[in-house]
Structure formats: C-alpha cells, structure tokens
Amino acid sequence: MSPSSSLPPSPLLDFARALDFAAHKHIDQRRKGVRAEPYVNHLSEVALLVAEATGGADPVVVIAALLHDTLEDTDASYEEIERLFGPEVVKVVAETTDDKRMSKAERKQHQIDAAPTASTRAKLVKLADKVSNLRSMAASPPADWPLIRKVEYFEWAHAVVAGLRGTNARLEALFDRAYHDGLAELRGENV
C-alpha cells in the first residue's frame, strides 16, 4: 500500500482510507431495491464477508472488496486507485470490474467465462459480491422487476459461482444458502 500521508504503513489505516474513499466515491448511489439502501452498505458487506472468510489475513483482498465497484460505477481511475492503495489492490479491483463498453448480456457472459481463470483474490471478491447481491435481491428486490427477472438473476449468479468453486468453502456455503433461501423467499415459500 502507499498511504497518502507520512504515517507508517498500517493495514488498519489502509482499510480506513479505502472505506472513506469508497464512501465518498459512491456518495450519491443507492441500491436498486425497494429500500434504496446506500450503496456503501453493499461494499462494507462484501469487505466483511471477505475478511471473515480469510480470517482477516489478507488486507489487500479486503481493501479490494471495498473498492471493487469504484472503477465500474464512479469517476475513480485505475491510476488513482493504484496511487492510493497500491498495485496489488488495483489489480484485484480491475479484475472484478465489468467492461461497460460491452452490452449487458456480453458483460454477464464474460463474468461466467472469466470466473474459472480469475486470481484467488478476485474469486474471493466475486463470491462475496454474489452473496451480498443475492441477499439484497431477496430482502429488497427492485420494485419494477418481475419474478422471472429476479429468478434469472439468481440463475446467472449461480452460473458465475460455478466457475469460482473450490476457492473458499465458507463463502461458497454462504452463497448456497443465499441462493436457496433467496429463491424460496422470492417465490413465497417457507424458508
């Protein structure tokens, strides 16, 4: 990491800087669900899931989890993230970023295709991201999405995660629970 001040390097300080950076970059963004939660809630959940799954042993991947949507959804640049958080963090962030020049269908297929060959760190972030997204979809789905579109989202996430299997048993179990419980919730079945 390359801290922006003269303080000595510290994983906790780097994490706090990343949280502050992400919160400011996503300040006006809300989740698509009916509750319209602040977007930073998603980022903090993904970072927490990764931290818990790794026992906090890899600050780089936890920080990358906080920043995983900044290149895709904000005006943050690759160079800015690299300068503030270092080459290892920006590599994971870039690897988990969708190319907005592709159509939505192409981006979704690319996630499925790229999952098996992603780095371990990127796989951890992707797994945690999918867990968070499915939980959110079940608890607070977009009001204008019909059931079929929600179910299709779950099936697509399942296809992405199929290529991530073997990365982290804890995150995979959390995904499986979110997938099964979320589909049951959407369909009005008892969980």
Residue pairs with C-beta under 8 A, 6 or more apart in sequence:
1 9
1 11
1 14
1 59
1 60
1 63
1 85
1 86
1 89
2 83
2 84
2 85
2 86
3 9
3 10
3 13
3 14
3 17
4 17
4 84
7 13
11 59
14 59
14 63
14 85
15 59
15 62
15 63
15 66
17 84
17 85
18 63
18 66
18 67
18 85
18 89
19 44
19 47
19 66
21 67
21 70
21 76
21 84
21 85
22 40
22 43
22 66
22 67
22 70
23 40
25 70
25 74
25 75
25 76
26 38
26 39
26 40
26 43
26 69
26 70
26 73
26 74
29 38
29 39
29 73
29 74
30 36
30 37
30 38
30 39
31 37
31 38
31 39
31 41
31 42
31 136
31 140
32 142
33 136
33 137
33 139
33 140
33 141
33 142
33 143
34 140
34 141
34 142
34 143
35 139
35 140
37 136
37 140
39 69
39 73
42 69
42 132
42 133
42 136
43 65
43 66
43 67
43 68
43 69
44 66
45 128
45 132
45 135
46 65
46 66
46 68
46 125
46 128
46 129
46 132
47 62
47 63
47 65
47 66
47 128
49 65
49 127
49 128
49 131
49 132
49 171
49 174
50 61
50 62
50 65
50 124
50 125
50 128
50 171
51 62
51 65
52 170
53 124
53 127
53 128
53 168
53 170
53 171
54 61
54 62
54 124
54 168
56 62
58 121
60 86
60 88
60 89
60 92
60 121
61 92
61 121
61 124
61 125
63 85
63 89
64 89
64 92
64 93
64 96
64 121
64 125
65 124
65 125
65 128
65 129
67 76
67 81
67 85
67 89
67 93
68 92
68 93
68 96
68 97
68 125
68 129
69 97
70 76
70 81
70 93
71 77
71 78
71 81
71 93
71 94
71 97
72 97
72 98
72 100
78 90
78 94
81 89
81 90
81 93
82 89
82 90
91 119
92 119
92 121
92 122
92 125
95 118
95 119
95 121
95 122
96 118
96 122
96 125
96 126
96 129
98 107
98 110
98 111
99 107
99 110
100 107
102 110
108 156
111 126
111 160
112 156
112 159
112 160
112 162
112 163
113 163
114 163
115 123
115 126
115 160
115 161
115 162
115 163
115 164
116 163
116 164
118 126
118 164
120 167
123 164
123 167
123 168
124 167
124 168
124 171
126 160
126 161
126 164
127 161
127 164
127 167
127 168
127 171
127 172
127 175
128 171
130 157
130 160
130 161
130 175
130 178
131 171
131 174
131 175
131 178
133 153
133 157
134 154
134 157
134 175
134 178
134 179
134 182
135 178
135 182
137 150
137 153
137 154
137 182
137 186
138 178
138 181
138 182
138 185
138 186
139 185
141 150
141 186
145 153
147 186
147 187
150 186
151 183
151 186
151 187
154 179
154 182
154 183
154 186
157 175
157 179
158 179
161 172
161 175
161 179
164 172
165 172
181 191
184 190
184 191
185 191
